[in-house]
Amino acid sequence: MILVKTAKEVEAMKPACQISAEALRLGGEAVKPGVTTAQIDKIIYDYIVSQGARPNFKGLGGFPGSACISVNDVVIHGIPSHGIVLHEGDIVSIDTGAAVHGWNGDNAATFACGEVSETAQRLMDVTKDFLLVMFSSHFMISNSKSCSSSCAKVFEPDIPLLTLLYIQ
């Protein structure tokens, strides 16, 4: 079930989302050859805690990290490790979450580690464009329950859309 938030609830969520977004930005800045995913996780953890928030993922179902950090072909929920060292050309996906005042913020992005191959850059560009199409299609459709012509270029018609919320 999706619960629709009131304007007051959306406003109350903003600090958690902003903390998570800044933690993601800091984690992304740390993506460089020679850095471990555990080092990135520590940067994210330290920032979230310094803001009076709690990392959403740490301890959830036994998850040991503050962020999910997936390198290359690890699709999702990569576990930060001192043994995972980033290399030039890696694609690194980071998912951060922060809980504050009973609200959870969750952000994710993919970062290039140094120079990446043309194929890797194309993958990153296409997936980012796809996400933007989803957002723009959702907002153009407004209260529609299925894709219209604006997103039919990407999807078969009448595929249900999930409600996505982006807070700046």
C-alpha positions in Angstrom: 0.0 0.0 0.0 1.3 3.5 -0.9 0.4 6.1 1.7 0.0 9.6 0.2 1.8 12.1 2.3 0.3 15.5 3.3 2.2 18.7 2.6 3.1 18.9 6.3 4.5 15.3 6.2 6.5 16.0 3.0 8.0 19.1 4.7 8.9 17.0 7.8 10.6 14.4 5.5 12.9 17.0 3.9 15.7 17.0 6.6 16.1 13.2 6.3 16.2 13.4 2.5 18.6 16.3 2.5 21.0 14.5 4.9 20.9 11.4 2.8 21.4 13.4 -0.4 24.5 15.2 1.0 25.9 11.9 2.3 25.5 10.5 -1.2 27.2 13.5 -2.7 30.1 13.1 -0.3 30.3 9.4 -1.0 30.4 10.1 -4.7 33.3 12.6 -4.3 35.3 9.8 -2.6 35.0 7.5 -5.6 38.6 7.4 -6.8 41.1 4.7 -7.7 42.7 3.1 -4.6 39.8 3.9 -2.2 37.9 1.0 -0.6 34.2 0.8 -0.3 34.6 0.6 3.5 36.4 4.0 3.3 33.4 5.5 1.4 31.0 3.9 3.9 32.9 5.6 6.8 32.6 9.0 5.1 28.9 8.5 4.7 28.4 7.2 8.2 30.4 10.1 9.8 28.4 12.7 7.9 25.0 11.2 8.7 25.8 10.9 12.4 27.3 14.4 12.5 23.9 15.7 11.4 22.1 14.0 14.3 20.6 11.3 12.0 21.0 7.5 11.9 22.1 5.5 8.8 18.9 3.7 7.6 20.6 0.6 6.4 23.1 -0.1 9.2 21.9 -3.2 11.1 18.8 -3.6 8.9 18.4 -7.4 8.5 22.0 -7.7 9.7 23.4 -5.4 7.0 26.8 -4.2 8.3 27.2 -1.0 6.3 25.8 2.5 6.4 25.4 2.5 2.7 25.0 0.0 -0.1 28.0 0.3 -2.4 27.9 -1.8 -5.5 30.9 -2.0 -7.9 30.5 -3.0 -11.6 28.4 -6.1 -11.9 27.1 -6.2 -8.3 23.6 -5.2 -9.1 22.3 -4.0 -5.8 23.0 -3.9 -2.0 26.7 -4.2 -2.2 28.3 -4.6 1.2 31.1 -2.1 2.0 34.4 -3.9 2.5 38.1 -3.1 3.1 38.8 -5.8 0.5 37.0 -4.0 -2.3 39.4 -1.5 -3.7 38.2 0.8 -6.5 40.1 0.9 -9.8 40.2 3.2 -12.7 37.2 2.5 -14.9 34.9 1.0 -12.2 31.2 2.0 -12.1 30.2 2.5 -8.5 26.6 2.7 -7.3 25.9 4.1 -3.9 22.6 4.0 -2.0 22.4 6.1 1.1 19.7 6.5 3.7 19.2 8.7 6.8 16.6 8.5 9.5 15.8 11.6 11.5 12.7 12.6 13.5 11.0 9.4 12.5 11.4 10.0 8.8 13.6 8.2 6.3 15.5 9.7 3.4 16.9 7.4 0.7 19.0 8.4 -2.3 21.1 6.6 -4.9 23.3 7.4 -7.8 26.0 5.8 -9.9 29.5 7.3 -10.2 32.4 6.7 -12.6 35.8 5.9 -10.9 38.2 8.0 -13.0 37.9 7.5 -16.7 35.4 4.7 -17.7 35.1 2.9 -21.0 32.8 4.2 -23.7 30.5 1.3 -23.0 30.4 2.0 -19.3 29.7 5.7 -19.9 26.9 4.8 -22.3 25.3 2.5 -19.7 25.5 5.2 -17.1 24.0 7.8 -19.6 21.2 5.6 -20.8 20.1 4.6 -17.3 20.2 8.2 -16.1 18.1 9.3 -19.1 15.7 6.4 -18.5 15.2 7.6 -14.9 14.6 11.2 -16.1 12.0 9.9 -18.6 10.3 8.1 -15.8 10.1 11.2 -13.7 9.0 13.5 -16.5 6.5 10.9 -17.7 5.1 10.6 -14.2 4.7 14.3 -13.7 3.3 14.8 -17.2 0.7 12.1 -16.7 -0.2 13.5 -13.4 -2.9 11.3 -11.9 -2.9 8.7 -14.6 -2.5 5.1 -13.5 -0.7 4.0 -16.7 1.8 5.1 -19.2 0.6 7.4 -21.9 2.2 8.4 -25.2 4.9 10.4 -23.3 6.5 7.2 -22.0 5.3 4.7 -24.6 8.6 5.3 -26.4 10.3 3.5 -23.5 7.6 1.2 -22.2 4.7 -0.8 -23.6 1.5 1.1 -23.0 -0.6 0.5 -19.9 2.2 -0.5 -17.6 1.4 0.8 -14.1 3.6 3.5 -12.8 4.9 3.7 -9.3 4.6 7.0 -7.6 8.0 8.6 -7.3 8.7 11.5 -5.1 11.7 13.8 -5.5 12.4 16.4 -2.8 15.0 19.1 -3.5 
